[in-house]
């Protein structure tokens, strides 16, 4: 491996950007070191002024029959279970390395995921990722029902809840798509909404013992869907794939969108497509783009977390 730094790739999906580390390229020793060091190094490396700048870190590599297993850390160093955009980015890397294949099997802490590749001459490949069926049982999300008002219990769709935050009453739907989400339907587009202030308070609301991702969702009369997301552990991001599919589930549950039909969600960083199939599976599609590659200087990191193991 050339150089003495830690090699990485930066990719983004609709502006949701991550630093990706290939476990095979690092070798076992360095990959194990990164697993131990990531909770402390992620805040530094993800800082957009004093680091590289990213929404999180991803370590990926083959595992058994899985083409790539993803291990993820949010920008604050907390462990991430699932990121739809990161899955599509890794799918993009695999598609570049093996252009003859049209599908790959990926895995995250939330389980296995199929990745389908669509190629068109002269265009960037597009990835669609299959996510597991949504979970509505409050204990599995998890939600503490004693900390909010339950307007409608979960059943074939998510529970509707009311809770106090930022000096007002908020109503939304709660569910898990491999990670927990609170979706707040809005009467107006979220462009001028105080996402940072309200999202930070709702993320850490006592009703959500493991914190929660918050989606601010608006469906216009012309069918345009607009979404802004405050992610747990990362703050507001330009796009969030899992929040996009959770939002489509919420729209279907409210009777505002048909099951099985792709919704095109407009987010600050670009557009994603998402659907909730009749079989229960969730699908997420959209762009995945390389930004740059580089090597991280390790002297400061070793001072913080200890020496890097040999490759």
N, C-alpha and C positions, 0 to 999 in steps of 0.2 A: 504494500500500500504506500503510494507516494506521499511524502510529507509527514509531518508529525502531528497534524491536527486530526480532528474527528470529522470524516466526510459526511455531508448531508446534501439533501435536495430540498428545495422549497417549491411546493406546488400549491395551487389555489383552485377552489371550485366556487365560482360566483363570488370571489373575494374572501371566502373562508379559507385562510391560509395556514399551512402547517410546515414544520421542519420534519423531514422524513429521513430515517436512518435505516439502512439496509443491514440486517443482522448478519447476513452471509458475507457482506463486504467488511463489516467490522471484525468478524471473528467472535468466537464464544466469549473470550475474556473481556473484550471491550463491550460486547453486547450486555453481558452480565453487569459490568460496571455501570453502564448507562441505566439499566433497570433500577439499580440502587441509588444512582445519583439524580435521576430525572426529577423527583419531587423537589429537590433543592435548586436544580439548575434551570428548570423550566421558566420560573419567573425572570431569571436573568437573561436567558437566551431569547425569550419571547418579547422582552421589552422593546418597544418600537423606537426608543431613543438611545438606549445604552446597550442593546443587544441586536440580534438579527431582525426581530419583529415577526410575530406569528401569533395565532390563536391557540397553539399547542404543539406538542411533540408527538411523533409517531415512530415507533420501532416496529419493523415488519420483517417477516421471513417465512419460509415454508415450514410446515409442521404436519407430519404424517401425510394424509391425502389432501390436506388444505394447501392451496397454492401460496397463500400468504395469510399469516395470522397477525393482526394488528394489536399492539399494546400502546395505549394512548395516555397522555397527561395534558391536563388543561394548562392555561397560561399561568395559573396561580400555583401549579405543582400538584394539584389534586388529580386522582386517577379518573380518566374518562372511560365510560363503558362503551360508548358508541358514537360515531360521527359519520353520517351518510356521505358528506363531502370528502372526508379522508378516505373512506372506502372507495369512492369513485377515483380519487387520485391514485391510490395504489393499483386499482384496476387498470388505469391508464398506463402506469409504468409496466405492468405485466403485458399489456397489449402491445407496447412498443418492443418488448423483448421477444415476444412470440406472436408475430403478426398473422400467423396462419390460424390462430385460435379465435373463436368467437365468444367463448365464455370461460369464466374462472370461478373457483370456489375460494371465497375469503372467509375469515372468521374474526370476530371481536369478542370482547367480554360479554356481549349480549347474545352470542351464538353464531351460527353459520349464515353466510349470505352469498347468493348467486350474483355474479357480475356478468352482464351481457354487453358485448361490444358492438356498436354500429359504426361501420366505416363507409365513408363516401369519398370519391376521388377529389383531391385538392382541399379537403376539409379535415379539421381535427376530429379524431375519433370521439364518440360520445358514449358514455357509460350509463347503464341502468342497473340499479342495485335492488335486490329483493331483501326486504326486511321481514321479520317475523310478524305474526298477527298482533295487533295492539292488546294491551292488558288494561282492564277497567277496574279490577278488584282493588279497593283502596289500600288494603294492607300490603299488596304487592307493588304499589307504585313507588314509595309508600306515602300515605296521607294519614295524618292524625285527625279523625273526624271531630274530636272534641275541641279543635282549635278553629273551626269554621262552621258555617251553616250549610247543611246539605239541602239543596233545593230539589234535586231529583237523584235518586240512588242509581248506581251503576247497574247495567243489565247487558243488553246487546250493544250498548254504547256507553260513552264515558259519563261519570257523574257530573251534574251541574252543581256548582258551589258558589257561595257568597262569603266574602271575607273582608276585613277592614285592613286598609293599607294606605299610607301617605295621606291620612286625613280624610279618606273617603271610603265608600263601599264599592267593591269590585265583584263582578260576576264572571265566571268562566267555567271551563270544562277541564277535568284532570284525567290524565291517562299516562301510560308508559308505552313506548315503542322500542324498548330496550334501555331507555333512560326516561326519567320523569318529565312531564310537561304540563304546564298550565296555559291554556289557550283563552285569551280574552277577546271576544268579538267586539269590534268597535263600530260605532255608527258612522264614523268618518275615517278617511285614510289616515294611517299612523304617522305621516310625515312630520306633523307638528306635535306629536304626542311626547310627553316626558318619559321616554323609554328608559333612559339611564337612571333617573331618580326612582321611578316606580318599580322598574325591573329589579334594582338592587334590593329594595325592601321586600318584594315578593319572593325573590330567590331564597332569602333567608327567613321567610315567615315561619313561625312555630308550627304551622300546619304541615310543613314539609321537612321531616327530620333529616333527610339526606339532601336538602336543598332541591331546587327545581329550575328547569328552563322555562322561560316565560315568552309566549308568543302574543304579539299585538296584531290582530287580524282584521282585515276589512274586505268584504265582498261587495263590489259595486253592482248597480243595477245592470250594467252592460256585461257582467260576468268576470270582470277583472278582479283578481285576487292580489291584495297587497299585504305584505307581512314584514314586520321587524321583530327581531329576536334578541332577548337578553339571556345569554347562556351562563349556566352555573359554572363558576370557576374561570370564566373568560370575559364576562361583561357583554356589552352589545357587540355583535359581530355583523359583518356585511351580509352573511347568509348562514343558514343552519339547515342542513338536510333533514335531520330527525324532526326538527320543529316544523318543517314544511309538511312532512307526511302526517304528523300529529294534527296539524291544522286542517288537512283534508279530511281526516277522520272526524274532527269536530264539525266541519261543514256538513258532512254526510249525516252525522247524528242529529243535526239541527234541521235536516230536510232541505238544506240549501244547495246541495251538490249530489249528483247521482253516483252511486257505487260503481266502480269499474271505469269511470271516465277520468282521463288525465286532467288535472288542474294545472294551469301555468301560473306560478306564484312569482310576483314581482317583488324582489328584495333589493336593498340598497346596492348590493354588489352584482346583481344580475338576476336572471330568471332560472327557476328550477321547475321541473314537472314532477308531479306526485299523484298517486292514485291509491285507492283502497279497493282491492278486487273483491268480487263476490265470494271467492274462496277464503277471504280474510287476510291474504298477504298484502303487504305494502310495497309499493314500487317508487323509486326515486331516480330521476334522470336529470342530466344537465352537463355542463362543461367541466373539464378538468385540464388544467394547463400548467406546464412547467414554468417557473419563474426564473430560478437560477440554481446553481450548485456551488458548493464551497467547502471549506474546512474550518471548523471552530478551533480557535486557539485553546489549548488545554491547561496552560500554566495557572491561570486564575481559577479554573474549575478544580484543578487538583488541590489548590490551596484551600478551597471551600469544602471539598468532599473526599479528598484523599487521592492517591496516585491511580492512574489508569492502568488496568491490567493489560498484559501483552495480548496481541491479537490472537 
